[in-house]
C-alpha cells in the first residue's frame, strides 16, 4: 500500500512539474515626447534639448535621431537629446525636422529659427 501511495504522489508531482507556464508578454515599449513639438531659436542659434520618456526598452534596440538640416549639429542622445543650432546668416526663416524613433515608435520635433536681421543702410 505504501508503494502504491508513493507511486500516486510521484505521478501527481510529474503532472504538476510538466504543467506549462502561461505565456506572459513583455510590456510593449512606449516613447513619449516631453518637450514642446515646436522649438524656436533666434538668429544667433544656440543649444537645444529635446526631452523624452522611454518605457519598457528592449536590450537590442537603440533610440534613433535624424535631422534634415546641416545647421543642426553635435547631436547627443542620452537621457535627453542635445544639439547645437548654428547662427542663421540668411535673411529668411529656416525650419528643420528632428525625427526620433525607437523600433516602430516615432515622434517629430520642428525647429524654427529666426531670419538674420537685414542691415539698414545709413543715411548720409
ZISUL-V737979 format. One record per backbone hydrogen bond with DSSP energy under -1.0 kcal/mol. NH is the residue of the N-H (numbers start at 1). CO is the residue of the C=O. If there is no record, write none. Layout:
[[NH	CO] [NH	CO]]
//
This chain:
[[5	1] [6	2] [7	3] [8	4] [9	5] [10	6] [11	7] [12	8] [13	9] [14	10] [15	11] [16	12] [17	13] [18	14] [30	55] [32	53] [34	51] [35	51] [39	110] [41	112] [45	42] [46	85] [48	83] [50	81] [53	32] [55	30] [61	58] [64	101] [66	99] [68	97] [72	69] [73	84] [76	82] [78	80] [81	50] [82	76] [83	48] [84	73] [85	46] [86	71] [88	43] [94	113] [96	111] [98	109] [99	66] [100	107] [101	64] [102	105] [105	102] [107	100] [109	98] [110	37] [111	96] [112	39] [113	94] [114	41] [116	90]]
//
